[in-house]
Amino acid sequence: MADFKTPGVPIRAVLFDWDGTVADTRPGIFNSVRYAIREHGIPDKPDDELRYFIGPPLYDGFEHVFGVDDDMATTLTDTYRVYYRDRGIYECNIYAGVGDLLRELHDAGVKTAVVSSKPKEFLDRLIEHFGFADCLDAVVGPAMDNHNSNKTVLVNQALKELMLLPSTVAMIGDRHFDMEGAKNAGVNAIGVLYGYGTEEELCRAGADAICEQVVDLRGYLLQHCGIS
């Protein structure tokens, strides 16, 4: 674990990204992307290129990976959701130890939230499916038809809902979008390496600390949340 900057005040709330931080969602995302492009006659891409879809808004993913314009990106996103809504959404696995960590933090009085660029409608279904509803104080994601899934906007929304100062909050994520959103909102940015980002990516985006495994993240959060 790399700890670049220790928070100056105890952490009172922890915001978790979903894809690559709470859950390994690659199977459902990749299957949904391939369903969308197949329906529109677009050639497939290898897995290493499709990794870009894990983290940013879908519209950005289709534009970046397949080079389509805004209108086609919107069409592909709508088609993606045909598969994802009932099948792809559940083709994922919670990272071992993350569910226990959420409950441990919540039971200790630390506020917890999921903050993701995934539409809130899907987040609510996933959280109910995996039984996390009773250990989360907020769930923040964009509306289904909102193309603007800027992480800074979402983090600021979470801060408003939780009614806490940014300096008392930590954002946990595996991609640069999470770190940048956290830094721009003034909260502590904690990167994790068990997801889909790299240490170089997270450092470049301004991570205050980087945890390699869930056990490292737990140790970091318990220490800085003042939980013995």
N, C-alpha and C positions, 0 to 999 in steps of 0.2 A: 504494500500500500504506500502510495506517495501522498504526503500531506504537505501541501505547499503553503497554506495559510490557515491557521487555526481560527475558527470563528471567535470574535471578541466577546460575544454574549452567548448564553446557552441557547441551543436550538429548541424552539417550542413547537415547530410544525415541520413535517417532512412531506414534500411533494414528489410523487413517483411518476415518471413516464411509464407508459404501458408496454409498447413494443420494444423488446430487447432489454427491458429493465424489470418489469413484473413478469412478463410472459415471453416465451419463445414462440413468436407468431409467424415465423417464416413459412411453414407449410401452407397455411391458409392464405397468406398474402401472395405467395408465388402461384398457387393454384388459381387464385382469382385473377391475377394479372394475365396468366396464360389463357384463361377462359375468355377474357375480354379481347385480347389481340386475335385469338383464333376466330372469334365471332366476326371480326372485321378484316380478316385476311392479312394481318400484319405478321411478318416473320418473327419467330421466337428469338430470345436472347439467352445466353448462358446464365447460370445461377449467380456468378460473381457480378454480373451487370445488374441483375434484378435486385441485388442487395440494396441498391440505392432506394428502393421503395420502402424499406424499413426505417421509418423516422419522419421523412418530410410528408407534406400533403400529397395525396394521390395525383392531383393535377400536375404538380411539379414533377413527380416521378415519370408520368407518361411523356411529358414534354422533354425532359432531360434524357431519358433512356431511349425513347423511340423517335424523338425529333418531330413530334406532331405539333400542330398549331393549337391554339386555345380551344377552338370549337371541337376538334377531334379529341383533345384531352378530356373535355367535359363528357363527350359521348363514351369514351373508353371508361371513364370513372363510373358513369351510370351503369354500363354493362358489367364492370367489375363487381358492382354491388349486387347485381342479380345473383351471382354465385356466392358472394361473401355473406349476404344477408342471412341465409339459412344453412350454408354449409361451411364456407371458409372461416367464418367467425369462430367456430368451435374447433378448428384444426390448429390447435395451439396447446402449449403446456406451460404451467406456472413453474418458474425456476425454483428448484428445491431450496427451501428455507425462507423464501420471500413472504409467503403467506404467514408463516410464524412470526416473522419480523414485523409485519404490519400489525398483527394482534398484540405483540409485545409492546410496541411503541404506544399504540392506542390505549392499552390497559394501564400503562404508566402515566397517562395524562398528556401525552404528546399528540397534537392534532396531526392527522394523516389525510392525504388527498391523492387522487390520481389526476394528473394533468397531461393530456395527450392531444395530438392533432387528429386522432381518430374521432369520428363523429360521436357526440355524447349519447345518441341513441344506441350505438353499438357498445360503448363503454358501459352503459347502464345494464345492458343485457349480459355482458361478460361478467361484470361484478356480481350480479345476481346469480349467474350460473355457477361461479366459483365460490360463492358464499362469503364475499368480502363486504357486503353492504353494511354490516353492523360494526365494522372496524374502520370505516372511512367517514371523515367529516365533510368531505366535498369531492365531487367528481366534475372535472372541467374538461370540456371538449367543444368543438365548434358545432353549429347546426349542420344538418345533413347537406344543405344547399349553400353553405358558406365556403367560398373558395379561399378565404383568408384564414389560414390556420397558424398564423404567426405565434411562435411559442412565447414571445414576450407579452403579447396581448393575453394569452391564456394564463400565464403565471400571474400577471397583474389581476386578472379576474379572480384567481384563487386567493390572492392576498386580500382582496376586497371581501370575499365570502368568509374567510377565516378571521378577518379583522386583526391582523398582526402586522408588526413592523417588518420590512424586508430583512433586516439584520438578524431577526430571530427565526428565519425560515431557511431550509435547505431544499434544493431541487436535485433529485437523483435521476441521472439519465445516461444513456450509452452513446449518444451521438452529439455532434457539435451543435445541432439545433437546440438541444436541451441546455447546454452550457451557455450558449449565447443568449438564450431567452432568460436564463437565470441572472446572468451578469447585467443584462440590460434592465432587468426589473429590480436589481439591487439585492438579490438573495444569494446565499452561498451555493456554489455550483459544485456538485460532487459527481464525478464520472465513475462509471463501472465498466470493467473490461470483459465481463462474461457475456455481454450482448454482442452488438454488431459494429461498434466503433473501435478505433485504435487509440493507443495511448498518445500517439503523435497528434491525432485529430482532436482529442479532448484537451490536451495541453495547449494546442494552438488556439482553441476556442476559449481559453481562460479558466479551465477547471481549477478550483481551489484545493481539491484533493481527488485522488484516483484510487479506487478500491478494485482489486483484481477479482475477488470472489465474493459471494454473498456473505460468507463468514467475516470477511474483512469489513464489508459495509456495516454489518451488525455491530462489530466492535467499535467502529468509528462513530456510529450514531449513538450507541449507548453511552460512550464517553462524552460526546459533545451535547447530548441531551440531559446529562447528569443523572443517568439511570445506573444504579449500582448492580 
